[in-house]
Amino acid sequence: MKKQLRWLLIAFLLTCSIIALWWFGTRMQRQLRFSNTHVEIVENDIDIVLGSDSARITVYMFASYTCHHCHEFLLVDLPRLQQRYIDSGQVKFVVKPINIAENRDMMSALQLAGCMNNDGNADDIRELLLTDPTAVYSDEFRQLIDDILDSNSELAECLVANDFSSVKQNNKLFSAIGLKVTPIFVIGSHLYKGRRSYDKFCEIIDYELNK
């Protein structure tokens, strides 16, 4: 009888533990408003990568340069997050530019930024994309592309390589996630939709680092 009571007590405690873990997990999911995804995110040569490969977690951000909330996050929040988490080696942050409409002017701009990023010279075009993305549809920008094709063989080769395959790969991953708006953040299997306040995003990062 005592043996049976002991096993019943153990079973009861295990059940309570499972319920407590489930309740805590769902409470955090409701509080931080994330869903789960099985889409495996990979980097490519067009992505903007900040931080070390040895960081404890990687945050992937799908961003469109026509998205106002993406601009605000990249201009206002990301520099502060970099000081707090990225420069300290805790977080690796990967911005994955997308253009679902696959407009050729924007695709060229994203590809050019990715190509120039490999040489560490992408600051000017990133600033253009963040401050005035409509400029990529201008005759002046198209002329810039033509000038690059004529004068810089390495950039020209990169720009026309594989028919924007890196941008299309990001578009495909974003579509597989099944959401329509940006920004979207993926951390492990957790999917965070939309821009959050800086403090709320820090809460998310702290949760992901400590879970």
RAHUSUL-V565328 format. One line per field, one symbol per residue. burial: I if it has 16 or more other ideal C-beta (glycine too) atoms within 10 Angstrom, else O. A space follows every 10 residues. Layout:
burial=???
This chain:
burial=OOOOOOOOOO OOOOOOOOOO OOOOOOOOOO OIOIOOIOOO IOIOIIIIOI IOOOIOIIII IIIIIIIOOI IOIIOOIIOO IOOOIIOOOI IIIIIIIIIO OOOOIIIIII IIIIIIIOOO OIOOIIOIIO OOIOOIOOOO IOOIIOOIOO OOOOIIOIIO OOOIOIIIII IOIIOOIOOO OIIIIIIOOI IIIOIIOOOO IIOIIOOIOO O
